[in-house]
Amino acid sequence: MNGVELGVESFGRDEDPLVLLAGAPTMLSWPDSLCERLASAGRRVVRYDLRDCGASTTHDPEAPAYNLGDLAADAAALVVELGAAAAHLGGVGVSGMVGQVAALTHPAAFTALTLVSTRPVAPGPVDDDLPDHDAATMEALLSRPMPDWTDRAAVAAFAADGAEGLGNDPEQARRTAARIWDRTPSRDSSVHQANQLALSFARLDCAPRWRERLSELRLPTLVVHGARDRFFPLGNGEALAAEIPGAKLVVLHDMGTALRDDAAGEVATAMLTL
């Protein structure tokens, strides 16, 4: 598909309406608990890894030979590959950017949009009216020594250590990092690092801007954001909800950057009632 293979995992029955969840960058950014709740409510849930991560085709995470538009096209092509007429598309973090561009450039492929912990501009300098990463949090995170990326336990501990600063659950971060490590097919240190830190996306060509086009969206949209998010602070989610016509904003007061297991019920209910 589009010259690559994407790692996917399915929940629910093939004949049910499709909910397609893009990874950030791996599919494990969408908790099992949320996928299971959606499936039990009569949805076919498929979560997938972006290129250069997880079980998807990996060439060179340090120099991706594709752009944001290609990742958006992957989402639309995957709907067809899965045999669906259209899908409810979910994006979290960096894949929320994929979701926005996919909905704008392939509108016939999607019936609804869920955007979690993301913002309406690409990685890099932020617009003046949007809150940037919390400076103290980023300084603390970036000053930590890097682990041995080929050491599963060290990578999991590194993730847990950085979680609280981002408003996340350290033990959930530890478990997720270990599972990401287990699903990384390469023994190469740089591949493990890219999978854990979404480095491929940070090196991606994300031009052209799309924020100015958000008013063109005409599909039901849910914006979910954590009040404790210090990576993409809440004002980013508020801006998204304000600029997408009719969008619904759900603020989770105990959540930081990552979707929490204990928020699965509230988020699933909001997605199902779009």
QUIHUKA-V78875 format. One record per residue. N is the residue number from 1. SS is DSSP state (~ for helix, > for strand, _ for the rest). PSI is psi in radians with two decimals (none if undefined). NEAR is the number of other ideal C-beta (glycine too) atoms within 12 Angstrom. Layout:
# QUIHUKA-V78875
N:SS:PSI:NEAR  N:SS:PSI:NEAR
This chain:
# QUIHUKA-V78875
1:_:2.08:22  2:_:0.49:21  3:_:0.10:15  4:_:2.84:27  5:_:2.34:22  6:_:2.32:37  7:_:2.24:33  8:>:2.74:32  9:>:2.37:28  10:>:2.56:27  11:>:2.48:31  12:_:-2.96:23  13:_:2.46:17  14:_:-0.48:16  15:_:-0.10:12  16:_:2.80:23  17:>:2.44:29  18:>:2.29:39  19:>:2.05:44  20:>:2.11:50  21:>:1.98:50  22:>:2.40:54  23:_:2.90:47  24:_:1.12:44  25:_:-0.26:48  26:_:2.79:46  27:~:-0.36:40  28:~:-0.02:42  29:~:-0.24:45  30:_:1.91:48  31:_:2.57:36  32:~:-0.74:24  33:~:-0.67:23  34:~:-0.78:40  35:~:-0.73:35  36:~:-0.67:23  37:~:-0.74:29  38:~:-0.73:40  39:~:-0.70:31  40:~:-0.31:20  41:_:0.20:26  42:_:0.55:18  43:>:2.52:36  44:>:1.97:30  45:>:2.20:43  46:>:2.03:39  47:>:2.59:47  48:>:2.75:47  49:_:2.42:41  50:_:2.96:50  51:_:2.68:44  52:_:0.49:43  53:_:2.82:44  54:_:-2.34:40  55:_:0.06:29  56:_:2.89:40  57:_:2.21:28  58:_:2.14:32  59:_:-1.25:21  60:_:1.64:19  61:_:-0.36:36  62:_:-0.23:20  63:_:1.26:15  64:_:2.29:30  65:_:0.73:19  66:_:3.03:29  67:>:-3.10:24  68:~:-0.66:40  69:~:-0.62:26  70:~:-0.68:31  71:~:-0.63:46  72:~:-0.71:37  73:~:-0.58:27  74:~:-0.75:43  75:~:-0.80:50  76:~:-0.72:33  77:~:-0.57:25  78:~:-0.58:42  79:~:-0.82:36  80:~:-0.78:21  81:~:-0.57:22  82:_:-0.02:29  83:_:0.37:15  84:_:2.67:30  85:_:-0.63:13  86:_:2.97:27  87:>:2.70:40  88:>:2.05:40  89:>:2.30:49  90:>:2.41:52  91:>:2.41:49  92:>:2.35:47  93:_:-2.19:43  94:~:-0.52:40  95:~:-0.20:46  96:~:-0.53:51  97:~:-0.72:45  98:~:-0.79:49  99:~:-0.74:52  100:~:-0.83:50  101:~:-0.66:44  102:~:-0.76:40  103:~:-0.57:43  104:~:-0.65:36  105:~:-0.29:27  106:_:1.00:30  107:~:-0.52:23  108:~:-0.29:18  109:~:-0.19:32  110:>:2.44:40  111:>:-0.39:27  112:>:2.88:35  113:>:2.27:48  114:>:2.20:51  115:>:2.11:54  116:>:2.25:52  117:_:0.87:46  118:_:-3.02:47  119:_:2.92:44  120:_:0.27:39  121:_:2.83:33  122:_:2.93:31  123:_:2.56:26  124:_:-2.78:20  125:_:2.34:12  126:_:2.69:21  127:_:2.65:19  128:_:-0.52:10  129:_:0.01:16  130:_:2.46:26  131:_:2.31:24  132:_:3.08:22  133:_:2.46:27  134:_:2.13:24  135:~:-0.77:14  136:~:-0.68:12  137:~:-0.80:28  138:~:-0.67:20  139:~:-0.75:13  140:~:-0.72:17  141:~:-0.75:26  142:~:-0.27:15  143:_:-0.12:13  144:_:2.51:18  145:_:2.45:12  146:_:2.55:22  147:_:3.04:25  148:_:1.87:18  149:_:-0.22:30  150:_:0.03:20  151:_:1.86:20  152:~:-0.84:25  153:~:-0.68:18  154:~:-0.67:24  155:~:-0.74:33  156:~:-0.71:30  157:~:-0.68:25  158:~:-0.75:30  159:~:-0.75:39  160:~:-0.69:27  161:~:-0.60:25  162:~:-0.14:35  163:~:-0.80:30  164:~:-0.63:23  165:~:-0.45:28  166:~:0.07:33  167:_:0.31:32  168:_:2.93:39  169:_:2.01:28  170:~:-0.71:24  171:~:-0.63:21  172:~:-0.70:33  173:~:-0.70:35  174:~:-0.83:28  175:~:-0.75:26  176:~:-0.75:35  177:~:-0.70:39  178:~:-0.69:26  179:~:-0.69:26  180:~:-0.78:38  181:~:-0.78:36  182:~:-0.56:20  183:~:-0.04:28  184:_:1.97:35  185:_:-0.31:22  186:_:2.64:25  187:_:0.00:14  188:_:2.29:19  189:~:-0.70:23  190:~:-0.55:24  191:~:-0.75:31  192:~:-0.77:37  193:~:-0.74:32  194:~:-0.70:36  195:~:-0.67:44  196:~:-0.60:42  197:~:0.11:34  198:_:0.68:35  199:~:-0.55:28  200:~:-0.74:42  201:~:-0.65:40  202:~:-0.38:24  203:_:0.17:26  204:_:2.57:34  205:>:1.96:20  206:_:0.22:30  207:_:2.64:14  208:_:2.95:16  209:_:2.65:19  210:_:-0.15:31  211:~:-0.70:29  212:~:-0.19:14  213:~:-0.05:20  214:~:-0.50:32  215:~:-0.22:18  216:~:-0.30:18  217:_:2.38:33  218:_:0.42:20  219:_:2.61:31  220:>:2.31:25  221:>:2.33:42  222:>:2.26:39  223:>:2.11:45  224:>:2.25:48  225:>:2.51:44  226:>:2.36:36  227:_:-0.39:23  228:_:0.19:29  229:_:2.04:38  230:_:-0.12:33  231:_:-0.95:39  232:_:1.49:44  233:_:2.80:31  234:~:-0.58:33  235:~:-0.44:28  236:~:-0.77:41  237:~:-0.67:41  238:~:-0.69:27  239:~:-0.75:30  240:~:-0.85:42  241:~:-0.57:30  242:~:-0.53:22  243:~:-0.28:30  244:_:2.07:36  245:_:2.21:18  246:_:0.13:20  247:_:2.53:33  248:>:2.27:27  249:>:2.21:27  250:>:2.06:33  251:>:2.14:28  252:>:1.94:31  253:_:-0.38:16  254:_:0.15:19  255:_:2.52:36  256:_:-2.13:35  257:_:-0.75:45  258:_:2.55:45  259:_:2.18:50  260:_:2.53:37  261:~:-0.72:28  262:~:-0.04:19  263:~:0.02:36  264:~:-0.74:31  265:~:-0.81:22  266:~:-0.74:27  267:~:-0.74:40  268:~:-0.78:36  269:~:-0.76:19  270:~:-0.68:33  271:~:-0.69:41  272:~:-0.35:27  273:_:0.23:17  274:_:none:30
